Each structure stands twice: as structure tokens, then as C-alpha cells.
């Protein structure tokens, strides 16, 4: 490809689903003993290499690494436009497991996002995975530290806009990070005393409310996913009504 705009568009195309990695951000068990897992989509580092090879050819791009000022690793990905090399940099902390390898991989993926590769994954809503206490073929296992129990979860399906055109490949990879479950946050009231919430803050509130509704009030995975797809103000009001109804039922 010789045209700059075509190259940029080609870099930004959705990845093959088997190059998308799902990781558990939070997990636990509801009061009813049902497991739940909130998962996010990430990019496989091999997808970065394949995408740059595809767009620029194996001799048309290169990467380099160096130590970040405060530790960790910086990666620069350079591509060749005519006779000129253009570089974009980003960094990542070294990981606890295979620290150096993790830092190299993480910084390269972040540098690739600077070029637009996999950037669309940030637009995916947080999803609640389908879970089971029984081992299921093709599902992923997670260990819940609080209950000291294992359970299994299934990779969510990517929406059509996040798939390559005519792609029929299903998600096959998963990874996870085990994190401490935060204390359940208080439910905020949007608009009270005319306080204004920016969109990111409201999104965080809705995400937490959905977790609470599932964990403490028995909301199903489908209900939680529906809330996360709604406009934020509608989702907030709907979750609040759901919780109020469940509280009344518990008090009866």
C-alpha cells in the first residue's frame, strides 16, 4: 500500500477474533452463591506483528525497546513512509510473572495502539461473562480468592462492528488477572443538588451499580449486559428501580 490514508485505515481494521484476549477484571460470588465475572477485551501481541507485516511488509516497519525513566519498558514502533521513518512510543510496567517479557509485550501493544491498531477495543463495553460452577469444554477457569473456589466462564461474543468483514471465526483465547474485589460502592444519585457528572464518571458508577445489582440483588448476566448497552442515564435509572424493587421484596 502506497497511500497514507489507506495504510492508516488498514491498521485500524478490527482484528481476527482469535487475536482478541479476554481477561477477568473483577469476579466473585453473589449472595445466592452464583459466580460472576466482569471481563474486558485486549489485543494479542502477535496480532500487532501480523498487522504491521500486512500493511507495511516485513521490511517496512521495525520496533525498538528501552528502559522507561521510572522503570518498566518503552517501545517505539517505526514505519517507513517513502524514505522517512516515523516512530510512535509508549510504555508499560514490567509484570509480576515473567517481568521483562511482560514489559516488552505490554509496551509494544500500547505503541501499536498509538498507530491505531486495536484502538477500537477501548470502545467495547465492559461485559459480564456467562459462568458455571461446572467445568465446561472451551470455557476458561478463574480462581476466586475470597471464596477460594474455582469456576468457569465463557468468552463473550464480539459485536458485529468489532469483527472483520465476513469473519465467522469465534473467540478462542482468554487470559485473566486476579484482583482483589473492592468494597461495594455506594449508589450515587444523578442530578441531586444539581451535581453534574461527566460521562466517564457516570460510566464508572453504572458499572459498579450493575455489579452490585448482580452480586447482592440477583440480577442475571443478561440483565447486567443490557444495562451496560443502554444510554448511561437510562441504565442508571433502570438499575436503581431494579434495586429498589429487590429491597422491598427482601423487606416483605
C-alpha positions in Angstrom: 0.0 0.0 0.0 1.4 3.4 -1.0 -1.4 5.7 0.0 -1.0 7.0 3.6 -4.8 7.2 4.3 -5.3 3.6 3.1 -2.5 2.4 5.3 -3.9 4.1 8.4 -7.4 2.6 7.7 -5.8 -0.8 7.2 -4.0 -0.5 10.6 -7.3 0.3 12.3 -9.4 -2.6 10.9 -10.8 -5.0 13.5 -8.5 -7.9 14.4 -9.4 -11.5 13.9 -11.3 -12.7 16.9 -8.7 -15.3 17.8 -6.3 -12.4 18.4 -8.5 -10.8 21.0 -7.7 -11.8 24.5 -10.4 -11.7 27.2 -9.3 -11.1 30.8 -11.2 -11.1 34.1 -11.1 -7.7 35.8 -13.4 -8.5 38.7 -15.1 -11.7 39.8 -16.8 -13.2 42.8 -20.0 -14.9 44.1 -23.4 -13.4 44.7 -25.2 -13.9 48.0 -27.1 -16.7 46.2 -23.8 -18.5 45.5 -23.8 -17.7 41.8 -20.4 -16.9 40.3 -19.9 -13.7 38.3 -17.1 -12.3 36.2 -16.6 -8.8 34.6 -14.3 -9.2 31.6 -12.5 -6.8 29.2 -11.1 -7.4 25.7 -7.4 -6.9 25.0 -5.1 -7.4 22.0 -2.8 -10.4 21.3 0.7 -9.2 20.7 1.1 -11.5 17.7 -1.8 -9.5 16.1 0.4 -6.4 16.3 3.2 -8.1 14.3 0.8 -9.6 11.8 -1.0 -6.3 11.2 2.2 -4.3 10.6 3.6 -7.0 8.3 0.3 -7.0 6.4 0.2 -3.2 5.9 3.9 -2.3 5.6 5.6 -5.6 4.7 8.3 -7.2 6.9 10.9 -4.6 5.8 8.6 -1.6 6.1 8.4 -1.4 9.9 10.6 -2.0 13.0 10.5 -1.8 16.8 12.9 -0.9 19.5 12.9 -1.0 23.3 14.5 0.9 26.1 14.1 1.3 29.8 11.5 3.8 30.9 12.6 6.6 33.3 10.7 5.2 36.3 11.3 1.6 35.4 9.3 -0.7 33.1 9.8 -0.7 29.3 9.3 1.8 26.5 8.6 0.5 22.9 8.9 2.5 19.7 7.3 1.3 16.6 8.6 2.9 13.4 7.1 2.7 9.9 8.6 3.8 6.7 6.8 6.5 4.6 8.8 6.9 1.4 12.4 7.5 2.6 11.4 8.7 6.1 10.9 6.6 9.3 8.2 7.8 11.7 8.1 6.5 15.3 5.5 6.4 18.0 6.4 5.5 21.5 4.5 4.1 24.6 5.4 2.2 27.7 4.3 -0.4 30.2 5.4 -1.6 33.6 7.1 -4.9 34.0 4.7 -7.7 35.1 4.9 -9.8 38.2 5.2 -13.0 36.1 8.0 -13.1 33.5 8.6 -9.4 34.3 10.8 -8.4 31.4 8.8 -10.4 28.8 5.6 -8.8 30.1 7.0 -5.3 29.9 8.2 -5.8 26.3 4.9 -7.3 25.2 2.8 -4.7 27.0 4.8 -1.7 25.8 4.6 -2.9 22.2 0.9 -3.4 22.3 0.5 0.2 23.7 2.8 1.6 21.0 0.6 -0.2 18.4 -2.5 1.5 19.8 -0.7 4.8 19.1 -0.8 3.8 15.5 -4.5 2.8 15.7 -4.1 -1.0 15.9 -6.7 -2.4 18.3 -7.8 1.0 19.4 -11.4 0.1 18.8 -11.2 -2.4 21.7 -11.4 0.5 24.1 -14.9 1.3 22.8 -16.2 -2.2 23.8 -18.5 -2.1 26.8 -17.5 -4.0 29.9 -19.2 -7.4 29.7 -20.4 -9.9 32.2 -19.4 -13.3 31.0 -21.6 -16.4 31.2 -20.4 -18.5 34.1 -20.7 -22.0 35.5 -19.6 -23.9 38.6 -19.2 -27.0 36.4 -16.1 -27.4 34.2 -17.2 -26.8 30.6 -15.2 -27.6 27.5 -13.9 -24.4 25.8 -14.5 -22.2 28.8 -11.9 -20.6 31.0 -11.2 -21.2 34.7 -10.8 -18.5 37.3 -9.9 -18.8 41.0 -11.9 -16.5 43.3 -9.6 -15.6 46.2 -12.3 -14.7 48.7 -14.3 -17.9 48.5 -11.2 -20.0 47.4 -13.3 -21.6 44.7 -12.8 -22.2 41.0 -15.5 -21.5 38.4 -15.6 -21.4 34.6 -16.5 -18.5 32.3 -17.2 -18.2 28.5 -15.6 -15.6 26.2 -18.3 -13.0 25.2 -19.2 -12.6 21.6 -17.8 -9.6 19.9 -20.4 -7.2 18.4 -20.6 -7.2 14.6 -18.9 -3.8 14.3 -15.8 -5.2 16.1 -15.4 -8.1 13.7 -13.5 -8.1 10.3 -15.8 -8.1 7.4 -17.3 -11.6 6.6 -15.5 -13.0 9.7 -17.0 -16.2 11.1 -14.2 -17.0 13.5 -15.3 -17.3 17.1 -13.3 -16.1 20.1 -10.9 -18.8 21.2 -8.4 -17.1 23.6 -8.6 -15.9 27.1 -6.4 -14.7 29.9 -7.1 -13.3 33.3 -5.8 -11.2 36.1 -6.8 -12.0 39.7 -7.6 -8.8 41.5 -9.0 -8.1 45.0 -12.7 -7.3 44.9 -13.3 -3.7 46.0 -15.8 -3.0 48.7 -19.3 -2.4 47.2 -19.6 1.3 46.4 -22.5 3.4 47.5 -25.1 4.1 44.8 -25.0 7.7 43.6 -28.0 9.9 42.7 -27.5 11.6 39.4 -28.9 15.2 39.4 -29.2 15.5 43.2 -28.3 19.1 44.3 -27.8 19.7 40.6 -24.4 18.0 40.6 -23.1 17.3 37.2 -21.3 14.1 36.4 -19.0 13.8 33.4 -19.6 10.8 31.1 -16.6 8.8 32.3 -17.6 9.2 36.0 -21.1 8.2 35.3 -20.0 5.2 33.3 -17.9 4.0 36.3 -20.9 4.5 38.5 -23.2 2.5 36.2 -20.6 -0.3 36.0 -20.4 -0.5 39.8 -24.1 -0.4 40.2 -24.5 -3.3 37.7 -22.0 -5.3 39.7 -23.9 -4.6 43.0 -27.3 -5.5 41.3 -25.9 -8.8 40.2 -23.8 -9.6 43.3 -26.3 -8.5 46.0 -29.7 -8.5 44.3 -29.6 -11.4 41.9 -29.6 -9.6 38.6 -28.9 -12.0 35.7 -26.0 -11.8 33.4 -28.3 -10.8 30.6 -29.8 -8.0 32.6 -26.4 -6.7 33.5 -25.2 -6.7 29.9 -28.4 -5.0 28.8 -27.8 -2.2 31.3 -24.2 -1.7 30.0 -25.6 -1.3 26.5 -28.1 1.4 27.4 -27.6 5.1 27.4 -26.0 5.9 30.8 -28.8 7.9 32.3 -31.4 5.2 31.3 -29.1 2.5 32.7 -28.7 4.3 36.0 -32.4 4.8 36.5 -33.2 1.2 35.4 -30.7 -0.3 37.8 -31.9 2.0 40.6 -35.5 0.8 40.1 -34.4 -2.8 40.0 -32.5 -2.5 43.3 -35.4 -0.6 45.0 -37.8 -3.4 44.0 -35.5 -6.1 45.2 -35.0 -4.2 48.5 -38.8 -4.1 49.0 -39.1 -7.8 48.3 -36.4 -8.6 50.9 -38.1 -6.4 53.5 -41.5 -8.1 53.0 
